[in-house]
Amino acid sequence: MSDTDSTDTVFVLNAGSSSLKYQLVRPASGEVVAHGLVERIGESSAKVVLIRGDDTKEFVGEIADHRAGLAKALELSRVQDRDLTSEGITAVGHRVVHGGPKFYKPTVIDDDVIEAINELEDLAPLHNPVNVLGIEAIRELLPDVPSVAVFDTAFFHDLPEHAAAYAIDKELAEAHHIRRYGFHGTSHEYVSQQTAEFLGADPESLNQIVLHLGNGASASAIEGGRPVETSMGLTPLEGLVMGTRSGDIDPGVVMYLRRAAGMDVDEIDAVLNRQSGLKGLCGENDFRALTERVEAGDADATLAYNVYIHRLRKYVGAYMVTLGRTDAIVFTAGVGENAAKVRADAMAGLENFGIQLDAERNSARSHEARIISTDDSAVTVLVVPTNEELAIARQSVQALNDRP
């Protein structure tokens, strides 16, 4: 395959357990030709949405599985001006959460790759199986278009050994591939590159802390374009406080819940992954609703918010020490890009560390990359929107170009 031209498109697919998000992207320009989602897969009231420009098409009804959802999305496109499949699709790019020790770069998918991704189920039981459902569905619907897996863990594959290793029995760790893998890697890589470009700097000259703050949240320390630390670990559970995930917790809590509460592994897993974090502390994981409750003086919401900010500041401080010199701190993803109060509270009182936020710049709303620190701040603080779909599209094209 030759380098993509301006008219080529990549169909980017992000499959969840009961949902699908998709975009049709021109990797050369970044243009989004169309995008949409499938919600409530497996239910009689499922919803399929396709948006192309100002035209929106919707279907509400029964969607049996992922294949049916994608088929309906393609069907909706046929009643618009152009069928999605007529848009010069050269590849389908799939977000796959866990690449384990084997996958650390974009990989053209065949049957062996699917089998290998399935074998990683124990490392990402909530994610990899449904990622495979999306892969299998699109391969049936678009059999002549190559699919590429882009792994969330790939960017962090070469973490320094002292950062990747856990201090547990070495033979046990090696036998079961236990190490820090890190996640949101596609976003951390893209945002760090965009930051360097925005600042007009060589990525190898910059030390950055990237804060990907959404319902899932992670931090990374990037030294000269290379990650040297990240907050998520073997699974996406470790690290920052998240919408429904606990983040860092004493491992002894797991054993204690087993003995004292009689909970089994699956029950504890459900608590830590789905019933903890902001939701566990105050019953709310929508950050906008949380903020409204904080402003109204709700005690539980205020505690949840303060725990969230406290953990975030701990990681910023730790990563500044890890890097030795920090040139940029970058906020991204839904909360990072939109919650000015989070940014202000996370950076408050850090003037002695060379961090000075400009209140007016921080409060200004924009969808563009921007500096929110003062002109004389020793550390540049930025908001840089992430675009994982574009990153996946470009990496998919590169993977096809790199084939023998």
N, C-alpha and C positions, 0 to 999 in steps of 0.2 A: 504494500500500500504506500502510495506517495504521500507527502505532506498534505494535510487537509487544505482545501481552499475555502474561500469566504462563503461559499454556498453549502458546504458540507455541514451536517448536523450530527449531534450525538444525543441519543435518548438516554437520559440519566434517571436511574430508578433507585429509590430508597424504600425497601420493603419493611414494614412492621408486622406485628402479629395479627392485627386486624385492620391494617391500613396500608396504603401505598401512596408515596409522593413521587411525582415524575415531572421532568422538564425536558423540552426539546431545545437544545442549545447549539449555537454556532460557536465552536471553540475558538475560531480565528478572531472573531470580533467580540465575543461575550454576549451577543444578542440572544435573548430568550424568545424563541419562536412561539412556544406554547408551554403551558404548565397546568398542573392539576393535581387532584388527589382522589383516592378512593377511601371511604371511611366505612366502618362497621361491617367489614367483610364477614360473611357467614350469617348475617342477619337479614330479615325480610325488609328492614328499613334502611338498607345500605344506601350510600350516596356516592355518586361519581360526578366529579366536576372537571370540566375542561375549559381553560381560558386561553384565548388567542387574541391579543390586542384588547379591543373593547367588547369582544364577543364572548359571552359565557354560555356554555351548554351544561345542563345538569340532568341527571337521572336519579330517581329515588325508587328503590324497589329491592328485590332479592338479588344478592350477589353471593354465589355459593362459595367461591374461593378466589385466590389471587389471579388465576388465569381469567376467570370470568370478569373480574374487575378491569383488568387491562384490555380485554376484548371489548368491553363496553366503552372504555375511553377511546379506543380506536374507532369504534362505531360512531360515537358522537362526532368525531372529527370529520366523518364522511358527509355530515350534513352542514358542515361549514364550507368555506370557500375551497379548502384544499385538504385532502386526506393527509394525516401526519406521515404516513408511509411514503408519500410522494415528495417529501421534503429533503431527499438526499441523505437518509440516515446511513452513516458509515460505520457506526458502532453503537452498542448499548453499554453504558457504564454503570456498574452496580456498586453501591456502597456495601461493603462487607465489614462487619464490626471487628472480628478477631481473625488475624492471620496466623496466630501461634508462632512457633519458631521457624516455620517453613516459608511463609509468604511475607516478603518485605518489599515488594515493588508491585506495580500494576501487572496483572497476570491475565493473559488471554485464556478464556474458560473453555475447557473440554470436560469430558466425563470424569477423567481422573482428578481434575481440579475440584469438581463438585464433590466427589467422594472425599477428598482431603478436607474440604471445608466442613463437611458433615462430621468428620472425625474429630473436629475441634469443638463439638457441641458442648462438652463438659466445661470448656473454658468460657463459653458465652451461650448458655442455654436459652437466654431470653432473646438472643439476636441472630446467631448464625443459622439456626433452622429456618427462620422466616426469610432471611436473606436468600437462602437456597430456593425457597418457594418462588420468590420473585425471579430468580435466574431461570428456573425450570419453566415458569409461565411464559416469559418473553422468548425463550428459545423455541417454544412451540408456536408462538404467534408470529415470530420473525425468524424463521429457521435459517435464512440466508444471510443474516446480519451477525457479525461476530460480537460476542459479549466479552467484556473485560471486568475483572474484579479489582476494585481499588480498596485497599484495606486500611481501616481506621488506625491500626497499630503500626503501619509500615514506617512512618516518619520517625518513630522512637525505637526502631529495631537495633540501632547501633548506639544506644545509650552507653555511657561508660560503665564498665562492669561493676564498679562500686555503687553506681546508682541503680543498676538493673537488678542486682542480687538482693535477695532477702536473707536475713541471718537465721536460717533454719538448717537442718541437716542437709548437707550438700548432696549426698546420694539420693535422698528423697526428692529434693528439688529437681535434680537432673532427670530422675526417672519419670516425673510427672510434669516436666516442663514448667516448673514454678519459677517465675521471675516477674519483674515489672515490665509490662508490655506498653502501657500507656494507650490512650484513646483520643478521639477527636484530632488525630494526627493530620488528616487532610486539611482541617481548618487551621491548626497551628502552623503548618507549613505555608499555606496560602497567605495567611495574615502576616506572618513574619516577612515573607517576600514582598508583599504589598507595602508593608511599613518601610522597608529599605528603599523601595522604588519611590514612595511618597516623599521620603526625606532626601532623595537624591544621593543615597549612600550605597557603598558596596556592602552587601549582606555580610561579608566576611569581616567587616570593620565594626559591626554592631553587636552589642550584647542586649538582649531583649527579654522581658518577662511578658508573656502573652496570657491573658485571662479570658478564656472562653466561658462565658457565663450565660447559660440558658437553663432549661429545666434540668438538663445534665450540665455539669460544670467541671472545668479542669484548668489547671495552670501549667505553664511550661517555662523553663529557663533555657534560652537559646543563645549560645555563644558562637559568634562568627558564622551564623547560619546553621549550626549543628546543635540539636537538642542535647542538653546535659542533665536535665532533670524534668520530671513531669509528675503530676499529682495522682493520676489514676494508676492502677497497678496491674495485678494479674487479671482483674476484672474492672469494669467501670464503676465499682462501688467505692473504691478508696478515694481519699482526698478531700475536696471541698464539700461543704454542705450543699445538697442539691434539692430539687423539688420534692422528690419522694425517696431519695437515697441518703443514708446516714453520713456518707463520707467516712473519714477516719474514726475508728472506734477501737477500744481495747479488745483484742481478740478473746480475752477472757469472758467478755459479755456473752459470746456464742456458747461457750461451755456452761456458763452460769444459767442461761435460759434453758439449756437442755436439762440441767439437773434440777433447778429450782422451779421452773415453769412447766417442765415435762414436754417442751416443744421439740418436734423433730426437725431435721435439717431443712426440709422444704418449708416448714412454717417459719423458721428463723430467717431463711432466705427471703420469703415474702415480706416479712416485717422490715428487714434492712433495706430491701430494694424498692418496695412499693408503699410502705406505710411509715417511713421515717423522713428524715430531712425536714424541710419546712412543713410538709403535711403532717408529719408525726408530732411536731412541736405545737402546731396551732390549727391543724385540720385544713390548711389551705396551701396549695402549691402554685397557684396562679399569682405571679409576682405583682400584677396590677391590683388584684383584690387584697393581697397582703399589705401593700403600701397604703391602701385606703383604710384598712383596719388599724395600721400603725398610726396614721394621722388622726384617727378617731380616738386614740388612746387605749386600744385593746391590749391588755397585758400579755396574753399568749402570743399574739402577733408581734408585739414589740420584742419579746424574748427571742422568738424565732429569727427575727431580722438581726438582732444583736449577735446571736450565735453565728449567723451567716457571715456577717461583716468581720467578726472576730477571727473566724477561721481563714477568711480571705486575706486579712492583714498578716496573719501568721505565715502564710505561704509567700506573700510578697517579701516579707522580711527575710525569710529563709533563703529565698532565691537571690536576693540582693547579695547575701553573704556568699552563696554558691558561686555567683558570677564574679564577685570581687569588684567589678565596675558595671554599673547598669546605665545604658544609654537611653533606653526607651521602655516604658510600661504601656501595654496596649490592651484596651478593652474591646471585646468583640462578642458576637452572638446576641440573642434576643434581649437579655437583661443588660449585658455589657454595652450594647449599642444604644439602648433606649432609657435606662434608668439612671438619670443624672445624680439622684440622691445616693445610689450605691457607689458610683464613682467618687463622689465627694466624700462620703464617709470612709471609703476604703483608703483614700489618700490623705485624710485629715491629720494634721499635726505631724507631718513627716518632713517639715522644712529642714530640720537638721540633717536629713538624709538626701538633701538636694531636690526634693519634690515640692513644687509649688503649683497648685492648681489655680487656674483663672476661672472664677465663679461664673462670669458672663459667658465665656467660651464653653464651659461645661454645660450650662443650662440651655444653650442654643440647640435647637433640634435640626438635624440634617441627616440625610442618607449617604453623605459623602465622607470619605476619610478626612480627619481633621485633628489638629493639635488642640488640646484643652488645658495645657499647662501655660504658665506665664512665659514671656520671652526670655527671662533670665533664670528660669528653672534649669538646674544642672541636669536633671533627668527629664527628657521629653515624655509627656503623657499624651496618648493619642486614643481616639476611637477610630477603628478601622473595620468596616463591615466585612464579614466573612462571606464567601461564596463557594461553598463546598461543591455545588453542582458544576460550576464552571471548572473548578479544579479537577473534579472527576472526569469531566468531558475531555480536558486537555491531556490528562494522564492516560486516558483510554486511547486517544489518538497516538500518543507517544508509544504506548505498548504495542500497538499494531505496526507502527513504523519500525520498531526495534526487532520485530520478528525476523528470523533468518530468511 
